């Protein structure tokens, strides 16, 4: 009896415990299920928000599409985007190009540009405590420790290939003394490059509400960055390798995550250089340069979503290469009227030479839509130039859009120059082929020649006057002989003098005869 009671009690205890455990498991299961459900809802909501934002950004106005007869550009998902010609700076595609955006790690193209301009590659960069520990460890880095050292070349590779934030800090401190001082240098250099919408406060682009730029400004910085062949080569390198040294014990091997590089999902064969960027607030950013058939273009997309930043960039490059072409100005320009320019105009210059003293720069070009003609462009001339070798700058526009410029240079070697006809100065009824050639003459040089010739003439005239008004002793003096010779009467003067003397003789004889006759008369009378 007692045994049965004990067994019943044990069974009840086990059942009770199992019941309580089942309740706990059920509650835990429901809790986990609710978390998953809420997480799923959050993810679903975030995805819906991203999709809605992408749709809204795709529907945004593309300002370049509003230009008359301009090729229609693609609708990209980025909030701001720009495509420019690297040489002229002409804007081929524009979407919110001056809107302030967070640049994320695309900031580093300015950081590395300044480093390449101001430092040698073998300079040693020492990592301070602030450079290493002031960044979020979840952000990009190469795990450098305080007190370790890298060369500047290794730093540039770490920044552009692995986008290392602590390396950006160390380079900034190495150049500026502090991150704040380097940020001032960044803003100064950005202004020199033509930036108008930017303010930089750090060298790596980590989130800061006071750190912002625009698609236009990044394109201007990109023009200088992608003109540096070394920086382009580093940015397109797929692997970072830094061997150990006495000041850095690790064998660092990191890969470049850019999908436009060879082997990437969006590998682009015409790629010249590239830099990615991403933060939760900036979203995906991309600054890229590509070259095809001699045309080099720079593309910037900001606040995009991965992998759409790659798709948008390639789409914009294909748009640019397909719809625009380079036109050499010196080979195309056939007429230009330079009025009130301060130059002389004639079929030949005043020295009888048919060679001009000014010529259009042979390398200058414009970027023109393939559907347009050179005659459709409008040009204006300015004589306010920065270079002493330039006399003027001719700017070209197409429907009020800047498409390039050409400098009018002083010709140093006139064996091979380009001159263009001044057909625009002919009357409207004249055939353009009958227009007179325009020969440009440097006013300063011509004036100096005229003054020199005038001085020589004045000297010769003065010498003649001096010789005439002064007597020189010695019959052997040739100048005296010349003067005496010049003083001898001419033939006409000699004939007149002879006639006068003959007449005077006749008068004297007549007077004598008269006196003789009178004397004879008085004598006979007596």
Protein Blocks (a to p, Z undefined) as FASTA:
>chain_A
ZZmmmmmmmmmmmmmmmmmmmmmmmmmmmmmmmmmmmmmmmmmmmmmmmmmmmmmmmmpc
cfklmpghiacddddfbfbdcdddfklopafbdchklbccdekjmlmmmmmmmmmmmpcf
kbccdddfklmmmpcfkbccehiaehiacdfklmmmmmmmnopaklmmmmmmmmnopakl
mmmmmmmmmmmnopakbccfbfnopacfkbccdfklmmmmmmmmmmpmklmmmmmpcbdc
ddddfklmbdcddddfbfkbghiaklcfkbfbdcddddfklopaddddddeehiacdddd
ehiadfklmmmmmmmmmmmmmmgccddfklmmmbdcdehklpacdfbdfkopabdfbdcd
fkbccdddfkbcfklpccdddfbdfbfkbmbdcdddeehiafbdcdddddfblkbccddd
ffklpcfkbcfklpccdddddfklmmmmmmmmmmmmmmmmmmmmmmmmpccehjklmklm
mmmmmmpccfklmmmmmmmmmmmmmmmmmmmmmmmmmmmmmmmmZZ
